[in-house]
Amino acid sequence: MHTNLDVLIALHEVRSVFASQRLDALWARVLPELDSGGDPRRRFWDASHRMPPEFPGHTWTPDPAQKVSPNRLLVEALYCPEHGFRSEVGAYACQVFRDDGGLMSAHAAWGLAVAVDGGCIEREATCLDEVRDELVAAALANPPLTTTREVDAHAEQLVFALMAGAAPTDLAAVVDRLLAAQGSDGAWAVPTAGEDPWWGMHATLAALWGTSAWVQRRTAP
């Protein structure tokens, strides 16, 4: 399923920060298992990848009365250097996706940051600064992390606040809270009865990505 690509996206980001033979071996093992070559998000680790025929560009209409997957925003942003980034898509992300610093705000920040970094839209023409501030405030205000989904959301707030331009010093307490939630087995999961194990994996990947991104930005010259 397409959500498995989350594994590759996160691993790629962690590997860009830390050199590790074990990470390299894991990447080599899971890449052929999870990447069918048809998901446009593979461009995260393959800059030469072009829009597959089954994703022919701008095929959706941003309608504030209808919610769509945030992957629509992300794919448009990923390929905007070739296909452009519609201003109405940026407006849709700001109007529909934002949820006061929650998971949808995090994904709005992700897509908008990719579009801005790709040179497809001016930062000032987006709500990226406001979403960044929402994510920082929500992450700092989070209660103790007692469930896998809470850990997962906290980690995504960290990842995408950083991507949106938040200062690492503003997020030190968020990193401390994540590290305190790490289990003795190294994973970030607080499973409940009947919980899909996928969420434990997703939370662990998000936490690894978030803490790696924080270290990278904190130590950048």
C-alpha positions as CSV (number, residue, x, y, z in Angstrom):
1,M,0.0,0.0,0.0
2,H,1.2,3.5,-0.7
3,T,1.5,4.3,3.0
4,N,4.5,2.0,3.0
5,L,6.4,4.7,1.2
6,D,6.5,6.6,4.5
7,V,9.2,4.1,5.5
8,L,11.4,5.0,2.6
9,I,10.8,8.7,2.9
10,A,11.8,8.7,6.6
11,L,14.7,6.4,6.1
12,H,16.1,8.5,3.3
13,E,15.9,11.6,5.5
14,V,17.6,9.9,8.4
15,R,20.3,8.5,6.1
16,S,21.0,12.0,4.9
17,V,22.0,12.9,8.4
18,F,23.7,9.8,9.8
19,A,26.1,7.5,8.0
20,S,25.4,3.9,9.1
21,Q,26.1,0.6,7.6
22,R,23.1,-0.9,9.3
23,L,20.9,1.9,7.9
24,D,22.4,1.3,4.5
25,A,21.6,-2.5,4.8
26,L,18.1,-1.8,5.9
27,W,17.6,0.6,3.0
28,A,18.9,-2.0,0.5
29,R,16.5,-4.6,1.9
30,V,13.3,-2.6,2.1
31,L,13.7,-0.5,-1.1
32,P,12.8,-3.3,-3.5
33,E,10.0,-4.5,-1.2
34,L,8.2,-1.2,-0.9
35,D,9.0,0.8,-4.0
36,S,7.0,-0.4,-7.0
37,G,8.2,2.6,-9.0
38,G,4.7,3.9,-9.6
39,D,4.2,6.3,-6.6
40,P,5.3,9.8,-7.4
41,R,6.5,10.4,-3.9
42,R,9.6,8.3,-4.8
43,R,11.1,11.6,-6.0
44,F,12.0,12.3,-2.4
45,W,15.0,10.0,-2.8
46,D,15.3,10.0,-6.6
47,A,15.6,13.5,-8.0
48,S,15.6,12.2,-11.6
49,H,12.1,10.6,-11.2
50,R,9.4,12.1,-13.3
51,M,5.7,12.2,-12.9
52,P,4.4,8.7,-13.7
53,P,1.7,8.4,-16.5
54,E,-1.0,7.5,-13.9
55,F,-0.4,10.8,-12.1
56,P,-0.7,13.2,-15.0
57,G,-0.2,16.4,-13.1
58,H,-2.9,18.9,-12.2
59,T,-5.9,16.6,-12.3
60,W,-7.8,17.8,-9.2
61,T,-9.6,21.0,-8.4
62,P,-9.0,22.6,-5.1
63,D,-12.5,23.1,-3.7
64,P,-12.7,24.4,-0.1
65,A,-15.9,22.5,0.4
66,Q,-14.2,19.2,-0.2
67,K,-11.3,17.6,1.6
68,V,-8.6,15.6,-0.3
69,S,-5.5,13.7,0.8
70,P,-2.6,16.0,1.7
71,N,-0.6,13.8,-0.8
72,R,-2.3,15.9,-3.5
73,L,-0.6,19.0,-2.2
74,L,2.7,17.1,-1.7
75,V,2.8,15.6,-5.2
76,E,2.1,19.0,-6.8
77,A,4.9,20.6,-4.7
78,L,7.3,17.8,-5.6
79,Y,6.9,18.3,-9.3
80,C,6.4,22.0,-9.3
81,P,9.7,22.8,-11.0
82,E,8.4,21.0,-14.1
83,H,4.6,21.5,-13.8
84,G,4.2,24.6,-11.7
85,F,2.5,25.2,-8.4
86,R,-1.0,26.6,-8.6
87,S,-1.7,29.5,-6.2
88,E,-5.1,28.0,-5.5
89,V,-3.5,24.9,-4.2
90,G,-1.5,27.0,-1.7
91,A,-4.6,28.8,-0.7
92,Y,-6.4,25.4,-0.3
93,A,-3.7,24.1,2.0
94,C,-4.0,27.2,4.1
95,Q,-7.8,27.2,4.2
96,V,-8.6,23.5,4.5
97,F,-5.7,21.6,5.8
98,R,-4.8,23.7,8.9
99,D,-6.0,22.3,12.2
100,D,-4.3,24.5,14.8
101,G,-1.0,22.7,14.7
102,G,-2.3,19.2,14.4
103,L,-1.5,16.5,11.8
104,M,-3.1,18.3,8.9
105,S,-1.2,21.5,9.7
106,A,1.9,19.4,9.7
107,H,1.2,18.1,6.3
108,A,0.3,21.6,5.0
109,A,3.7,22.8,6.2
110,W,5.4,19.9,4.5
111,G,3.8,20.5,1.1
112,L,4.2,24.3,1.3
113,A,7.8,24.0,2.4
114,V,8.6,21.7,-0.6
115,A,7.0,24.2,-3.0
116,V,8.9,27.2,-1.5
117,D,12.2,25.3,-1.5
118,G,11.6,24.3,-5.1
119,G,11.4,28.0,-6.0
120,C,7.8,27.6,-7.2
121,I,6.1,30.1,-4.9
122,E,7.3,32.9,-2.7
123,R,7.1,32.1,1.0
124,E,5.3,35.4,1.6
125,A,2.6,34.3,-0.7
126,T,1.8,31.3,1.6
127,C,0.7,30.8,5.2
128,L,3.9,28.9,6.0
129,D,5.1,31.2,8.7
130,E,1.7,31.0,10.5
131,V,1.6,27.2,10.2
132,R,5.2,27.0,11.5
133,D,4.1,29.0,14.6
134,E,1.0,26.9,15.1
135,L,3.1,23.7,15.0
136,V,5.6,25.0,17.5
137,A,2.9,26.2,19.9
138,A,1.0,23.0,19.6
139,A,4.1,20.8,20.2
140,L,5.2,22.8,23.2
141,A,1.7,22.6,24.7
142,N,1.3,18.9,24.2
143,P,0.3,16.9,27.4
144,P,2.4,13.8,28.4
145,L,2.7,11.3,25.5
146,T,0.7,8.3,26.6
147,T,-0.4,6.6,23.3
148,T,1.3,5.7,20.1
149,R,-0.8,8.1,18.1
150,E,0.2,11.0,20.5
151,V,3.8,10.2,20.1
152,D,3.4,10.0,16.3
153,A,1.6,13.4,16.2
154,H,4.3,15.0,18.4
155,A,7.1,13.7,16.2
156,E,5.4,15.0,13.0
157,Q,4.9,18.4,14.6
158,L,8.7,18.5,15.2
159,V,9.6,17.3,11.7
160,F,7.5,19.7,9.9
161,A,7.9,22.7,12.2
162,L,11.6,22.4,11.4
163,M,10.9,22.0,7.7
164,A,8.8,25.1,7.9
165,G,11.7,27.1,9.3
166,A,11.4,26.8,13.1
167,A,14.5,27.4,15.1
168,P,15.9,24.2,16.7
169,T,16.3,26.1,20.0
170,D,12.5,26.7,20.1
171,L,11.9,23.0,19.9
172,A,14.4,21.6,22.4
173,A,11.7,20.8,24.9
174,V,9.8,18.9,22.1
175,V,12.9,16.7,21.5
176,D,13.3,16.1,25.2
177,R,9.7,14.9,25.4
178,L,10.2,12.6,22.5
179,L,13.3,11.1,23.9
180,A,11.6,10.5,27.2
181,A,8.9,8.6,25.3
182,Q,11.3,6.2,23.7
183,G,10.9,2.6,24.8
184,S,13.7,0.3,26.2
185,D,13.7,-1.5,22.8
186,G,14.5,1.7,21.0
187,A,11.1,2.2,19.5
188,W,8.5,4.8,20.0
189,A,5.3,3.0,20.6
190,V,2.8,2.7,23.4
191,P,0.5,0.1,21.9
192,T,-3.1,-0.4,23.1
193,A,-5.3,-3.4,22.6
194,G,-6.1,-3.9,19.0
195,E,-3.8,-1.2,17.7
196,D,-2.4,-1.8,14.2
197,P,1.4,-2.4,14.6
198,W,1.9,-0.1,11.7
199,W,1.3,2.9,14.0
200,G,4.2,1.9,16.2
201,M,6.5,1.7,13.1
202,H,5.2,5.0,11.9
203,A,5.7,6.7,15.2
204,T,9.2,5.4,15.4
205,L,10.1,6.5,11.9
206,A,8.6,10.0,12.6
207,A,10.6,10.3,15.8
208,L,13.8,9.2,14.2
209,W,13.2,11.6,11.3
210,G,12.3,14.5,13.7
211,T,15.3,14.0,16.1
212,S,17.7,13.6,13.1
213,A,16.4,16.8,11.5
214,W,16.7,18.6,14.8
215,V,20.4,17.5,15.2
216,Q,21.2,18.4,11.7
217,R,19.8,21.9,12.0
218,R,21.2,22.5,15.5
219,T,24.7,21.7,14.3
220,A,24.5,23.4,10.9
221,P,27.0,26.3,10.5
